[in-house]
Amino acid sequence: MKEYGSNVQKLADHITAMQDREKRTLYAHILVELMRQIHPNMKDNQDYYNKLWDDLYIISGFELDVESPYPPPSKEVLGRKPLRVDYNQQNLTYKHYGRNVELLIEKAIQTEDKDDRLAFVSYLFRLMRSFYNSWNKDNPEDAVLLEHLEDLSEGQLKEEVAYIRQNGPIEASPKDRNSNPERGRSSQPTGYQAQTNTYTPGNDRSSSNTNTNRNRHNNKFSKNNNNNRNRRK
């Protein structure tokens, strides 16, 4: 194996030719540690040590007889080719939209509520635009996307497509059933109510408390002045 170099190959051949099995096992462990130091960037875990022992068996030509923590690999597995990965054979009408868009269109067709279906189709319209821009690096016209949407739905979303073609997509979310599909997010209530403060002079506690404190301070000051005058006399 070229990644370990010729010196590791010579050491493996020397260890394999040893007569003493205990000494051969000791040197094999030392050689595995040396092989680990040759590639310090590899992770130090149990699977990696298993790979190092497998590499040592391969370097020795599967003739190394030692007490290793892992069983030696079989020769048949070494020359076996990896399994062929089957590609997706689904016939997509528009590949740049992908299979997930077709599944979402099927979900929109099954939606019974008209408002939810219109919101669903509007979401699909915007999603298809983003996929189209990523694939073609171009801003498509609405008529093109709507034509593709009607083609993928096989004409089962004509009412929603016609509404978007005339009025544009709505901003409501498909999950928000309480929102009105005819209005956008900017006109939806936010749940925040501004607080209005009405001023009535008779009910102003802060002003009454302030006046009371001022009167107490004035009375205390006047009493002190009277006492000082009496002492002078």
Backbone as CSV, one residue per row, in Angstrom:
resi,resn,N_x,N_y,N_z,CA_x,CA_y,CA_z,C_x,C_y,C_z
1,MET,0.858,-1.188,0.000,0.000,0.000,0.000,0.895,1.239,0.000
2,LYS,0.737,2.088,-1.031,1.647,3.203,-1.247,1.550,4.274,-0.163
3,GLU,0.414,4.394,0.504,0.263,5.469,1.483,1.124,5.259,2.728
4,TYR,1.608,4.010,2.941,2.458,3.743,4.103,3.946,3.714,3.748
5,GLY,4.271,3.564,2.509,5.663,3.576,2.101,6.305,2.191,2.099
6,SER,7.521,2.152,1.547,8.232,0.874,1.399,8.788,0.372,2.723
7,ASN,9.101,1.283,3.650,9.663,0.856,4.934,8.651,0.044,5.742
8,VAL,7.393,0.460,5.713,6.354,-0.301,6.408,6.190,-1.673,5.762
9,GLN,6.334,-1.734,4.452,6.254,-3.027,3.758,7.380,-3.959,4.189
10,LYS,8.593,-3.415,4.327,9.728,-4.230,4.753,9.554,-4.708,6.194
11,LEU,9.054,-3.834,7.060,8.818,-4.221,8.448,7.747,-5.306,8.551
12,ALA,6.694,-5.168,7.744,5.630,-6.182,7.757,6.164,-7.540,7.288
13,ASP,7.024,-7.535,6.263,7.615,-8.803,5.790,8.532,-9.401,6.853
14,HIS,9.258,-8.523,7.567,10.158,-9.026,8.619,9.365,-9.621,9.781
15,ILE,8.269,-8.988,10.170,7.452,-9.507,11.271,6.791,-10.818,10.868
16,THR,6.360,-10.928,9.638,5.718,-12.163,9.169,6.683,-13.342,9.201
17,ALA,7.978,-13.082,8.963,8.980,-14.154,8.930,9.467,-14.569,10.305
18,MET,9.057,-13.896,11.376,9.482,-14.262,12.735,8.872,-15.599,13.147
19,GLN,9.660,-16.377,13.921,9.215,-17.690,14.363,8.405,-17.617,15.657
20,ASP,8.810,-16.723,16.567,8.137,-16.612,17.864,6.827,-15.843,17.676
21,ARG,5.707,-16.464,18.037,4.401,-15.829,17.816,4.173,-14.668,18.771
22,GLU,4.616,-14.783,20.031,4.442,-13.686,20.983,5.254,-12.468,20.557
23,LYS,6.474,-12.699,20.135,7.301,-11.597,19.664,6.725,-11.003,18.395
24,ARG,6.185,-11.850,17.551,5.562,-11.381,16.311,4.333,-10.526,16.616
25,THR,3.577,-10.904,17.623,2.397,-10.121,18.014,2.801,-8.773,18.591
26,LEU,3.843,-8.755,19.411,4.316,-7.506,20.004,4.781,-6.531,18.928
27,TYR,5.540,-7.022,17.965,6.040,-6.161,16.898,4.910,-5.696,15.981
28,ALA,3.887,-6.526,15.843,2.748,-6.134,15.015,2.000,-4.956,15.632
29,HIS,1.828,-4.969,16.953,1.184,-3.843,17.639,2.020,-2.572,17.506
30,ILE,3.334,-2.716,17.597,4.215,-1.550,17.445,4.115,-0.999,16.015
31,LEU,4.044,-1.889,15.046,3.951,-1.444,13.656,2.616,-0.749,13.386
32,VAL,1.557,-1.229,14.002,0.259,-0.560,13.835,0.300,0.846,14.413
33,GLU,0.951,1.009,15.557,1.096,2.339,16.139,1.930,3.240,15.230
34,LEU,2.964,2.678,14.607,3.765,3.453,13.655,2.923,3.854,12.440
35,MET,2.095,2.970,11.974,1.219,3.288,10.840,0.236,4.393,11.202
36,ARG,-0.187,4.423,12.470,-1.092,5.491,12.894,-0.384,6.837,12.920
37,GLN,0.899,6.845,13.310,1.651,8.090,13.360,1.986,8.614,11.971
38,ILE,1.992,7.738,10.997,2.251,8.196,9.627,1.106,9.057,9.123
39,HIS,-0.109,8.787,9.600,-1.294,9.566,9.221,-1.908,10.153,10.490
40,PRO,-1.320,11.208,11.061,-1.858,11.764,12.320,-3.168,12.510,12.143
41,ASN,-3.510,12.862,10.916,-4.756,13.603,10.698,-5.981,12.710,10.750
42,MET,-5.798,11.407,10.771,-6.925,10.492,10.845,-7.444,10.427,12.278
43,LYS,-8.709,10.126,12.418,-9.339,10.077,13.731,-8.856,8.850,14.501
44,ASP,-8.658,9.055,15.785,-8.189,7.980,16.651,-9.390,7.327,17.320
45,ASN,-10.018,6.400,16.662,-11.151,5.693,17.222,-11.035,4.209,16.905
46,GLN,-12.010,3.472,17.347,-11.955,2.017,17.203,-12.033,1.607,15.736
47,ASP,-12.850,2.273,14.945,-12.965,1.913,13.543,-11.653,2.166,12.801
48,TYR,-10.962,3.222,13.193,-9.701,3.527,12.521,-8.642,2.464,12.834
49,TYR,-8.588,2.004,14.076,-7.654,0.930,14.422,-8.008,-0.361,13.692
50,ASN,-9.276,-0.597,13.523,-9.679,-1.773,12.742,-9.163,-1.664,11.311
51,LYS,-9.213,-0.464,10.751,-8.707,-0.252,9.390,-7.190,-0.458,9.332
52,LEU,-6.484,0.003,10.362,-5.033,-0.177,10.380,-4.656,-1.650,10.419
53,TRP,-5.357,-2.441,11.220,-5.069,-3.878,11.269,-5.419,-4.555,9.951
54,ASP,-6.512,-4.134,9.340,-6.838,-4.691,8.023,-5.757,-4.357,7.000
55,ASP,-5.237,-3.120,7.062,-4.169,-2.730,6.133,-2.897,-3.545,6.376
56,LEU,-2.609,-3.825,7.659,-1.422,-4.626,7.958,-1.563,-6.045,7.408
57,TYR,-2.751,-6.626,7.539,-2.969,-7.959,6.961,-2.829,-7.926,5.444
58,ILE,-3.324,-6.864,4.842,-3.219,-6.761,3.381,-1.765,-6.594,2.955
59,ILE,-1.007,-5.770,3.698,0.404,-5.559,3.367,1.201,-6.857,3.481
60,SER,0.856,-7.661,4.477,1.570,-8.939,4.664,1.076,-10.031,3.727
61,GLY,0.141,-9.741,2.871,-0.374,-10.753,1.953,-1.246,-11.773,2.636
62,PHE,-1.899,-11.380,3.722,-2.786,-12.246,4.512,-2.040,-13.443,5.106
63,GLU,-0.718,-13.326,5.321,0.100,-14.394,5.890,0.497,-14.098,7.325
64,LEU,0.114,-12.970,7.874,0.480,-12.612,9.237,-0.390,-13.378,10.231
65,ASP,0.282,-14.074,11.160,-0.409,-14.873,12.177,-0.072,-14.286,13.538
66,VAL,-0.962,-13.419,14.054,-0.756,-12.778,15.348,-2.082,-12.740,16.091
67,GLU,-1.972,-12.393,17.380,-3.174,-12.209,18.193,-3.576,-10.732,18.110
68,SER,-4.441,-10.425,17.201,-4.882,-9.051,16.981,-6.270,-8.851,17.587
69,PRO,-6.621,-7.610,17.949,-7.964,-7.362,18.507,-9.078,-7.468,17.481
70,TYR,-8.728,-7.609,16.213,-9.736,-7.686,15.151,-9.432,-8.882,14.257
71,PRO,-10.465,-9.544,13.764,-10.215,-10.690,12.871,-9.686,-10.213,11.526
72,PRO,-8.875,-11.018,10.879,-8.340,-10.609,9.568,-9.444,-10.571,8.515
73,PRO,-9.348,-9.655,7.571,-10.360,-9.591,6.496,-10.193,-10.744,5.530
74,SER,-11.255,-11.034,4.809,-11.224,-12.117,3.829,-10.671,-11.606,2.498
75,LYS,-10.028,-12.485,1.769,-9.454,-12.102,0.480,-10.531,-11.789,-0.547
76,GLU,-11.694,-12.413,-0.405,-12.755,-12.183,-1.378,-13.287,-10.758,-1.302
77,VAL,-13.345,-10.204,-0.091,-13.870,-8.852,0.063,-12.927,-7.822,-0.534
78,LEU,-11.619,-8.132,-0.535,-10.627,-7.176,-1.022,-10.807,-6.864,-2.502
79,GLY,-11.071,-7.844,-3.299,-11.200,-7.611,-4.739,-12.627,-7.417,-5.213
80,ARG,-13.575,-7.331,-4.288,-14.974,-7.204,-4.685,-15.276,-5.757,-5.086
81,LYS,-16.002,-5.588,-6.160,-16.391,-4.262,-6.621,-17.580,-3.755,-5.804
82,PRO,-17.663,-2.472,-5.589,-18.814,-1.925,-4.844,-20.107,-2.099,-5.616
83,LEU,-21.197,-2.155,-4.875,-22.502,-2.322,-5.497,-22.861,-1.090,-6.322
84,ARG,-23.542,-1.326,-7.399,-23.953,-0.242,-8.292,-25.140,0.505,-7.664
85,VAL,-25.042,1.810,-7.648,-26.111,2.650,-7.111,-27.077,2.980,-8.239
86,ASP,-28.327,2.610,-8.051,-29.338,2.868,-9.073,-29.791,4.321,-9.002
87,TYR,-29.824,4.957,-10.132,-30.289,6.331,-10.192,-31.811,6.371,-10.234
88,ASN,-32.326,7.530,-9.872,-33.767,7.717,-9.893,-34.279,7.671,-11.333
89,GLN,-35.155,6.745,-11.585,-35.669,6.561,-12.938,-37.037,7.196,-13.154
90,GLN,-37.455,8.078,-12.240,-38.752,8.721,-12.405,-38.689,9.743,-13.536
91,ASN,-39.684,9.694,-14.366,-39.746,10.603,-15.505,-40.335,11.935,-15.051
92,LEU,-39.473,12.922,-14.874,-39.905,14.239,-14.443,-40.200,15.097,-15.661
93,THR,-41.332,15.776,-15.614,-41.689,16.652,-16.723,-40.757,17.851,-16.790
94,TYR,-40.501,18.467,-15.649,-39.568,19.593,-15.557,-38.563,19.245,-14.465
95,LYS,-37.357,18.897,-14.877,-36.356,18.407,-13.925,-35.891,19.494,-12.972
96,HIS,-35.926,20.770,-13.392,-35.423,21.827,-12.515,-36.361,22.079,-11.332
97,TYR,-37.593,21.576,-11.390,-38.484,21.707,-10.236,-38.315,20.547,-9.247
98,GLY,-37.974,19.383,-9.751,-37.746,18.245,-8.870,-39.029,17.488,-8.546
99,ARG,-38.850,16.353,-7.904,-39.959,15.483,-7.547,-40.779,16.052,-6.394
100,ASN,-40.134,16.792,-5.497,-40.861,17.307,-4.334,-41.948,18.299,-4.742
101,VAL,-41.701,19.089,-5.773,-42.725,20.028,-6.238,-43.932,19.265,-6.779
102,GLU,-43.691,18.179,-7.477,-44.805,17.377,-7.975,-45.613,16.770,-6.825
103,LEU,-44.925,16.351,-5.770,-45.638,15.819,-4.606,-46.460,16.899,-3.919
104,LEU,-45.920,18.123,-3.861,-46.676,19.228,-3.265,-47.887,19.589,-4.115
105,ILE,-47.759,19.489,-5.399,-48.911,19.770,-6.271,-50.003,18.728,-6.042
106,GLU,-49.606,17.477,-5.884,-50.600,16.441,-5.574,-51.280,16.719,-4.236
107,LYS,-50.515,17.219,-3.269,-51.098,17.566,-1.975,-52.066,18.731,-2.105
108,ALA,-51.730,19.705,-2.948,-52.623,20.844,-3.164,-53.919,20.408,-3.829
109,ILE,-53.844,19.461,-4.734,-55.055,18.966,-5.403,-55.980,18.284,-4.408
110,GLN,-55.401,17.601,-3.422,-56.207,16.894,-2.430,-56.769,17.816,-1.349
111,THR,-56.316,19.067,-1.303,-56.819,20.005,-0.296,-58.254,20.392,-0.634
112,GLU,-59.173,20.221,0.316,-60.589,20.463,0.063,-60.966,21.930,0.248
113,ASP,-60.425,22.576,1.260,-60.776,23.970,1.513,-60.241,24.859,0.383
114,LYS,-61.094,25.707,-0.170,-60.700,26.539,-1.306,-59.673,27.586,-0.917
115,ASP,-59.821,28.167,0.274,-58.868,29.182,0.702,-57.488,28.578,0.929
116,ASP,-57.473,27.405,1.554,-56.191,26.739,1.765,-55.560,26.319,0.438
117,ARG,-56.388,25.886,-0.499,-55.850,25.475,-1.790,-55.258,26.656,-2.546
118,LEU,-55.925,27.816,-2.475,-55.392,29.009,-3.134,-54.082,29.445,-2.487
119,ALA,-54.007,29.384,-1.162,-52.762,29.725,-0.481,-51.666,28.716,-0.807
120,PHE,-52.038,27.455,-0.943,-51.091,26.398,-1.282,-50.521,26.628,-2.685
121,VAL,-51.388,26.918,-3.621,-50.946,27.135,-5.002,-50.100,28.403,-5.100
122,SER,-50.432,29.418,-4.336,-49.615,30.639,-4.329,-48.219,30.353,-3.790
123,TYR,-48.155,29.527,-2.757,-46.844,29.136,-2.223,-46.060,28.346,-3.258
124,LEU,-46.714,27.431,-3.966,-46.042,26.659,-5.012,-45.562,27.560,-6.143
125,PHE,-46.325,28.571,-6.455,-45.950,29.506,-7.513,-44.642,30.226,-7.152
126,ARG,-44.527,30.680,-5.918,-43.296,31.348,-5.500,-42.134,30.368,-5.386
127,LEU,-42.419,29.127,-4.948,-41.370,28.120,-4.839,-40.827,27.738,-6.210
128,MET,-41.695,27.579,-7.171,-41.267,27.254,-8.524,-40.435,28.379,-9.131
129,ARG,-40.743,29.609,-8.794,-39.949,30.733,-9.295,-38.511,30.676,-8.745
130,SER,-38.372,30.356,-7.469,-37.041,30.273,-6.883,-36.230,29.130,-7.491
131,PHE,-36.879,27.974,-7.744,-36.178,26.857,-8.376,-35.801,27.192,-9.813
132,TYR,-36.689,27.877,-10.502,-36.407,28.257,-11.892,-35.221,29.213,-11.947
133,ASN,-35.150,30.160,-11.007,-34.031,31.107,-10.981,-32.720,30.407,-10.668
134,SER,-32.746,29.407,-9.788,-31.527,28.691,-9.433,-31.007,27.854,-10.597
135,TRP,-31.918,27.343,-11.417,-31.511,26.471,-12.522,-31.111,27.269,-13.753
136,ASN,-31.879,28.268,-14.098,-31.669,28.992,-15.357,-30.997,30.348,-15.189
137,LYS,-30.817,30.812,-13.938,-30.222,32.122,-13.683,-30.969,33.218,-14.445
138,ASP,-32.268,33.100,-14.477,-33.079,34.068,-15.201,-34.395,34.248,-14.459
139,ASN,-34.980,35.428,-14.603,-36.255,35.725,-13.954,-37.383,35.406,-14.923
140,PRO,-38.121,34.312,-14.697,-39.151,33.929,-15.659,-40.397,34.798,-15.533
141,GLU,-41.170,34.823,-16.567,-42.444,35.538,-16.541,-43.488,34.703,-15.808
142,ASP,-44.482,35.404,-15.269,-45.530,34.705,-14.521,-46.301,33.738,-15.408
143,ALA,-46.485,34.108,-16.666,-47.256,33.253,-17.573,-46.567,31.906,-17.782
144,VAL,-45.235,31.907,-17.801,-44.498,30.656,-17.988,-44.666,29.745,-16.776
145,LEU,-44.524,30.311,-15.582,-44.669,29.504,-14.376,-46.086,28.974,-14.220
146,LEU,-47.067,29.799,-14.518,-48.453,29.350,-14.410,-48.761,28.261,-15.433
147,GLU,-48.173,28.369,-16.601,-48.362,27.314,-17.605,-47.751,26.004,-17.131
148,HIS,-46.560,26.076,-16.523,-45.944,24.871,-15.981,-46.761,24.299,-14.828
149,LEU,-47.284,25.165,-13.986,-48.079,24.721,-12.852,-49.361,24.041,-13.309
150,GLU,-49.979,24.597,-14.320,-51.202,23.985,-14.844,-50.897,22.667,-15.539
151,ASP,-49.731,22.573,-16.184,-49.346,21.334,-16.846,-49.041,20.239,-15.835
152,LEU,-48.330,20.590,-14.746,-47.995,19.594,-13.739,-49.230,19.115,-12.974
153,SER,-50.195,19.984,-12.797,-51.424,19.598,-12.097,-52.446,18.949,-13.008
154,GLU,-52.117,18.841,-14.300,-53.011,18.223,-15.288,-54.383,18.902,-15.313
155,GLY,-54.381,20.221,-15.149,-55.611,20.997,-15.245,-56.531,20.907,-14.049
156,GLN,-56.068,20.347,-12.925,-56.921,20.201,-11.747,-56.871,21.412,-10.821
157,LEU,-56.047,22.392,-11.169,-55.956,23.617,-10.375,-56.230,24.841,-11.256
158,LYS,-57.179,24.684,-12.186,-57.463,25.772,-13.124,-58.012,27.006,-12.418
159,GLU,-58.864,26.798,-11.447,-59.474,27.936,-10.755,-58.427,28.768,-10.023
160,GLU,-57.521,28.097,-9.325,-56.484,28.816,-8.589,-55.477,29.470,-9.532
161,VAL,-55.134,28.782,-10.607,-54.200,29.354,-11.585,-54.812,30.584,-12.245
162,ALA,-56.114,30.517,-12.552,-56.779,31.670,-13.153,-56.816,32.854,-12.196
163,TYR,-57.000,32.585,-10.906,-57.015,33.678,-9.933,-55.636,34.336,-9.836
164,ILE,-54.589,33.528,-9.818,-53.238,34.082,-9.737,-52.881,34.821,-11.018
165,ARG,-53.342,34.318,-12.139,-53.060,34.992,-13.406,-53.718,36.367,-13.463
166,GLN,-54.849,36.514,-12.818,-55.574,37.785,-12.862,-55.187,38.724,-11.709
167,ASN,-55.058,38.173,-10.486,-54.839,39.007,-9.307,-53.453,38.852,-8.688
168,GLY,-52.702,37.847,-9.096,-51.405,37.606,-8.491,-51.528,36.673,-7.288
169,PRO,-50.412,36.141,-6.816,-50.463,35.216,-5.666,-50.777,35.963,-4.381
170,ILE,-51.468,35.276,-3.476,-51.785,35.870,-2.179,-50.623,35.621,-1.231
171,GLU,-50.606,36.365,-0.134,-49.509,36.287,0.811,-49.834,35.416,2.017
172,ALA,-51.020,34.839,2.069,-51.409,34.027,3.216,-50.688,32.694,3.185
173,SER,-50.474,32.136,4.380,-49.843,30.829,4.493,-50.886,29.737,4.360
174,PRO,-50.532,28.573,3.780,-51.526,27.487,3.663,-52.054,26.996,4.996
175,LYS,-51.288,27.149,6.079,-51.725,26.669,7.382,-52.589,27.669,8.117
176,ASP,-52.623,28.913,7.657,-53.374,29.960,8.344,-54.786,29.998,7.774
177,ARG,-55.674,29.207,8.324,-57.037,29.113,7.793,-57.911,30.264,8.236
178,ASN,-57.523,30.976,9.300,-58.334,32.082,9.781,-58.068,33.383,9.044
179,SER,-57.004,33.425,8.239,-56.682,34.653,7.521,-57.517,34.758,6.262
180,ASN,-57.763,35.984,5.850,-58.546,36.240,4.651,-57.634,36.161,3.442
181,PRO,-57.860,35.279,2.456,-56.944,35.154,1.321,-56.936,36.367,0.414
182,GLU,-57.913,37.268,0.568,-57.971,38.424,-0.315,-57.054,39.546,0.148
183,ARG,-56.470,39.420,1.324,-55.623,40.497,1.812,-54.241,39.958,2.124
184,GLY,-53.254,40.819,2.162,-51.881,40.429,2.397,-51.553,40.448,3.863
185,ARG,-50.282,40.181,4.128,-49.840,40.134,5.511,-49.850,41.512,6.148
186,SER,-49.655,42.549,5.330,-49.568,43.887,5.900,-50.871,44.345,6.509
187,SER,-52.009,43.818,6.020,-53.306,44.231,6.522,-53.862,43.307,7.582
188,GLN,-53.126,42.244,7.945,-53.634,41.315,8.944,-53.426,41.884,10.334
189,PRO,-54.370,41.641,11.249,-54.203,42.181,12.609,-53.033,41.532,13.307
190,THR,-52.314,42.294,14.058,-51.129,41.797,14.747,-51.412,41.393,16.179
191,GLY,-52.609,41.718,16.702,-52.921,41.368,18.082,-52.444,42.405,19.077
192,TYR,-51.824,43.474,18.603,-51.313,44.519,19.497,-52.330,45.632,19.591
193,GLN,-52.645,46.033,20.766,-53.589,47.120,20.992,-52.882,48.235,21.729
194,ALA,-52.913,49.409,21.123,-52.252,50.551,21.746,-53.064,51.015,22.944
195,GLN,-52.369,51.415,24.002,-53.018,51.892,25.208,-53.164,53.406,25.147
196,THR,-54.361,53.870,25.425,-54.651,55.302,25.393,-54.847,55.781,26.815
197,ASN,-54.174,56.859,27.180,-54.266,57.437,28.516,-55.163,58.678,28.465
198,THR,-56.230,58.666,29.226,-57.143,59.812,29.301,-56.864,60.563,30.584
199,TYR,-56.749,61.855,30.472,-56.389,62.678,31.624,-57.629,63.319,32.203
200,THR,-57.887,63.072,33.486,-58.973,63.730,34.221,-58.379,64.347,35.452
201,PRO,-58.522,65.660,35.626,-57.871,66.327,36.759,-58.298,65.782,38.108
202,GLY,-59.540,65.358,38.221,-60.004,64.880,39.518,-59.428,63.544,39.915
203,ASN,-59.038,62.756,38.920,-58.573,61.403,39.205,-57.064,61.269,39.098
204,ASP,-56.346,62.361,39.010,-54.900,62.300,38.863,-54.275,62.109,40.248
205,ARG,-53.882,60.867,40.545,-53.330,60.541,41.846,-51.945,61.133,42.031
206,SER,-51.190,61.139,40.947,-49.819,61.632,41.070,-49.794,63.107,41.418
207,SER,-50.724,63.887,40.798,-50.748,65.323,41.082,-51.222,65.590,42.504
208,SER,-52.207,64.798,43.005,-52.700,64.991,44.364,-51.637,64.645,45.388
209,ASN,-50.861,63.558,45.102,-49.792,63.193,46.015,-48.707,64.262,46.055
210,THR,-48.441,64.842,44.860,-47.412,65.884,44.808,-47.838,67.111,45.594
211,ASN,-49.097,67.493,45.447,-49.590,68.659,46.194,-49.564,68.411,47.699
212,THR,-49.907,67.200,48.119,-49.892,66.872,49.542,-48.497,66.979,50.124
213,ASN,-47.520,66.460,49.349,-46.130,66.535,49.818,-45.649,67.974,49.911
214,ARG,-46.088,68.788,48.940,-45.688,70.194,48.991,-46.283,70.902,50.204
215,ASN,-47.552,70.619,50.538,-48.196,71.246,51.694,-47.511,70.842,52.996
216,ARG,-47.113,69.569,53.098,-46.427,69.120,54.304,-45.086,69.826,54.459
217,HIS,-44.397,69.972,53.322,-43.100,70.635,53.385,-43.251,72.096,53.784
218,ASN,-44.263,72.796,53.270,-44.488,74.209,53.591,-44.875,74.389,55.062
219,ASN,-45.725,73.475,55.585,-46.125,73.575,56.992,-44.939,73.361,57.928
220,LYS,-44.074,72.417,57.557,-42.911,72.151,58.389,-41.962,73.344,58.374
221,PHE,-41.820,73.958,57.204,-40.922,75.114,57.103,-41.452,76.299,57.900
222,SER,-42.758,76.530,57.870,-43.344,77.654,58.612,-43.228,77.453,60.121
223,LYS,-43.374,76.234,60.635,-43.230,75.960,62.056,-41.818,76.221,62.513
224,ASN,-40.833,75.872,61.728,-39.436,76.105,62.097,-39.133,77.599,62.176
225,ASN,-39.699,78.377,61.247,-39.476,79.818,61.268,-40.095,80.458,62.515
226,ASN,-41.276,80.042,62.917,-41.936,80.582,64.123,-41.131,80.280,65.374
227,ASN,-40.574,79.075,65.461,-39.766,78.719,66.641,-38.510,79.563,66.732
228,ASN,-37.878,79.822,65.586,-36.671,80.640,65.585,-36.964,82.077,66.015
229,ARG,-38.109,82.621,65.592,-38.493,83.982,65.975,-38.757,84.081,67.498
230,ASN,-39.388,83.092,68.058,-39.679,83.112,69.497,-38.398,83.057,70.335
231,ARG,-37.406,82.316,69.856,-36.129,82.232,70.597,-35.406,83.575,70.588
232,ARG,-35.487,84.305,69.482,-34.815,85.587,69.395,-35.424,86.601,70.355
233,LYS,-36.735,86.537,70.511,-37.402,87.450,71.434,-37.010,87.123,72.855
